[in-house]
Amino acid sequence: MTAPAPRRPRRLLATGAALLLALPLTAALFGPLLAPLVTPADGAPYARGGGHPLGTDGMGRDVLGLLLRGGPSALGVATGAVALAYLLGGSLGLAAAASRHKAVDEILMRPVEILLPLPSLLVISVVGVGWRGQPLAIALTVAALNAPAVARLVRAAALDAAGSPVAEAMRMQGESRSRVLFGLLGRAVLPVAAADIGTRIATAVFTVAAANFLGLGMEPTSADWGVTVAGSREALLVQPWAVCAPAAMLVMFTVGLNLLADRLLAPAAEAGTAARAGRALAVRTQKAPK
């Protein structure tokens, strides 16, 4: 019998993820409330000290104040976009997996596959020309770019459950379609979706930050972390905190979220391996001579 996997590495992984996520999440949730209390008056451009713990940026704004005010847009837009992508793409994937007709599956998934190769920054640049400075437009664009991949992932994860005897029994008992979709199939894809959400939010954060860095997202005077990095990059050697502090917030959030996703993925992978081993043992038992 295989020995259980050691739990110590998992605890260390979870602890590391929590420590990395603590600072950017705290700044995003409570920073706007604390910023007026701790932010001093504007000073000279790229100044160090003088009442500014992290110095100032190119417009003389306190970098610490920018960190406290820029979290909601830097993290909120990406998180909202992924939530919307799962609402749309996840529902589409569940419907395709639960469909008992191949033609319906093809109709639902073929348009999704056409949208998959679209380059994200190119689409965001087109949207940014017409709706520059509007976080909602960027969030909707990132959601539309992620929804096709989410639909394919959810469909693949739900196919086994959709063809299981439990699903057939629920249909024969007259259970509603929504109960089959979200009650049975939704629970089946939940571990995979939880792990994917972590990496997908991290990717969306960097996509939104890249759009802001290229001037395709928020206004140049915004406190957004990506915009702050873009606006101060030419003074990296003069006032490094203006670039390194917001960049560190983005890196800490994405790395911590990826570690958390890995922590969530491990039990799901073990459960899938155990289920496959159980099915294989059952098949061998049935084939064994009596």
Number of C-alpha atoms within 10 A of each C-alpha: 3 4 5 6 9 8 9 9 11 17 12 12 16 18 15 16 23 16 13 19 22 14 13 26 17 12 20 21 16 14 22 18 13 14 17 12 9 14 18 16 10 15 20 15 15 24 20 19 11 12 15 20 15 21 23 28 28 20 14 15 23 28 26 23 23 24 24 27 25 24 27 22 21 28 26 17 25 28 22 18 27 30 18 19 25 23 15 18 26 25 20 23 30 26 26 27 29 23 16 12 10 11 10 14 18 12 11 18 19 11 11 20 13 10 15 15 10 10 10 18 18 11 15 25 18 12 18 22 12 11 17 19 18 15 19 13 18 28 24 20 20 26 26 20 24 26 28 26 21 27 28 22 19 28 26 15 22 26 19 14 21 24 14 10 10 13 19 13 11 15 14 9 9 8 12 11 13 12 13 21 22 15 12 17 25 21 14 19 22 15 19 19 22 17 21 20 19 23 20 24 24 23 17 26 27 20 19 30 29 18 22 28 22 16 20 26 29 26 15 17 10 18 24 27 30 32 29 28 23 20 22 21 19 13 15 14 9 13 21 18 24 31 24 16 19 27 17 14 22 23 18 20 24 26 18 26 23 22 24 23 23 20 19 20 19 14 12 17 13 12 13 12 12 12 12 12 12 12 12 12 12 12 11 11 11 10 9 8 6 5
